[in-house]
Amino acid sequence: FCSLSLRPASWGPCADMAEACAPRVELSRTDSHSDVLVSAAKRAVAAAQEAKQAASEDAGTPAAIKALMARVLEESTAVLQAAETASPRRSRQSVAEFTSLLGEELKEAADNYGAEAKQAAERTLRQAKSLIEDHFHIDEAFRMLGPLRQDSNLARDAHDWFNLVALLPVIWLNLVNWSCLTFCQDWSEPDLRWRKSVVELWHGESFNEFWWTTLAYFILDIGWVVVLPQCVKSPGVILKHHLATIGYIFIPKLRPEHGWLMGSCMIVEVNTWFLIARRALNKRGDRPFSTGVSLWKSIRMSVISSCFYISWFVIRLVVYPYLLIVILREWAKESEKVGSWFNLIAITPAMQCVFMYLNMKWTVDLIRSKMKGRGPGKGL
């Protein structure tokens, strides 16, 4: 046997076996070649059995190493049988070949295991990517290179158009439940004041229609994603989001006086509509007013893009933080009313903080990618 130099920290059983075998197979010219080979082969089998057992008992041993240990034991047994029946010269040849094979397979298994670990790490990092990467062309340095050019995906395109159509009644029924200009006093009074509270602006006359339409939309979208998961890049995230939203909207359903909470949170679907429209109506990833892009398409893209950015910053960065203040006030009122801080409204501040965190993270990603994409000194 030749001495093996492969000994990573995670190959304890393999390396121990190799060390047990290597120093004991030095042939003395005065000894019988057959006896020495048979004895060495028996020790190799015993060492292989011990290594296989140690690998099986260690929960941290990779599956590839465990499989290799079983292979080593089989090969060691075969060498023993050959040593007992073959000529001394052929036995020495078989043992040497076995040792060489063992070293090569140990190295190959280590390389494969390292490659698998690297791929797993890369998949984990890609799963943690930002929402921005689903709608913009982002390079490895996280620079925004422009609109994302879409590949051919009929399921995704059909799902995008479903959302563009299905979100319209949801948005409309939400808006008709608000009185954007409601006065606290009559027009004839000189001291006119506006009702600025979100709670007061909500009249909820069409709340039932709004609630059932919203519920139907999320149920249909869940069914769509379950049947055609390839229509979105992260079906698991979409399903979790929709199920959490359905549970969240049951709060105003059980307590209609809190219908404003659902209406104010669902206003973000306006921004979602423009976000999807940017992709669905510009699958080629064209830039407005660039060569080869028609004037009508450039104007349409510019209007949709402007509405997207305006609604993004107004809703996600202004409305949502303001809603947290209103929600905390309503939670305090509800707690005083029922005599306990643990009530139906208690979950809403936590949920709102989660929404705000995601909005801030995506906004930072958006600004960072835009600034990198424009280069130094060009700003946003």
C-alpha positions, 0 to 999 in steps of 0.5 A: 500500500502507498501512503495516502496524503488526503486527510481533510478534517471531515474525513476522519474515518477515511483518513484513520483507515488509510493510516491504519493500512499504509504503514503496515504493508511494507514488505520485507524481503525475508518474509513470505510475500503471500503471508504478508499480503494476506495479513495486510489484506485482513487488516485492511478489511478490519480497518474498513469495517471500523471506518464504515461503522464510525461513519455510520454512527457519526451524524455529521458524516456526508452521505457520499463518504458513507457510501464510499466507506461501503465501497471501501469495505467491498474492495478490501474484502475482494483484495483479501480473497485475491491475496488468499488465492492469487500469486504473490506478484499478482497480489501485490499488484492488486493491493497497489491498484486498490490503494491507488483506487481508494485515493482517487475515489476519496478525492473524487468524493470530496470534490463532489461533496464540495461542489454540492455544498457550493451549489446549495449555498448559491441556491440559498443566497438566490432564494434570499434575493430582493423583490426588485430582481423580479422586475428589473435587470440587475447584474452581479454588482446589484446595478440596475441595467434597465427593465427586465427582458422577459423570457417566453413563459405563457403561464407567467404572461397569463397570470400577469394579465389575470392580475391586471384584470382581477385587481381592477374591481378590487381597487375600485371597490376599495376606493368607493368606500372612502370619502376623500373630501369630507367636512366636519362642518357645513359649507356655510361655516367660515371655519372649515376643517377637513376630516384627516383621520383615516377612520373618519374618511372610511364610510364603508358603504360597499364594504361587503362587496369589497371584502368578498371580491378581495377574498375571491381574488386571493382564492383564485390566485392561490388556485392559479399558483398551485396549479401552475407554480411556474407562473411566478418565481417564488410560489411558496412566498406567494402562497404564504402571503395570500394565506396570511392576507386572507387571515388578516382581512377576517379581522374587519369582517368580524369587526366591521367598524375596522373596515378602514384597516383593510381598505387602507392596507389594500390600497397598496394594490394600486402600486402592485398593478403598476408593478405588474403592468411595467412587466406585462406591457414591456416584455422586451425590456425596452427603454422609453424613447430609445432607438426602435421604440415607438412614440406611443409605447414610449409615452405609455411606458413613461406614464406607467413607470411614473405612476409606479414610482409615485405610488411606491413612495406615497403608499409604501413610505408615507401611508404605511408608516402613518397607518401604524400611528393610527393602528396604535391609537385604535389598539389603545382604544380597543384595549381600554374598551375590553379591558385588556391589551390582548384583543382582536386588534393586538396583531395589527401593529405587529403585521404593520411593522412587518409590512413596513420593514419589507417596504423599506428593504425593497425601497433601499434595494431599489434606490441602491440598484438605481444609483449603481446603475447610473454610475458615480456622480449621476445620482438617482 
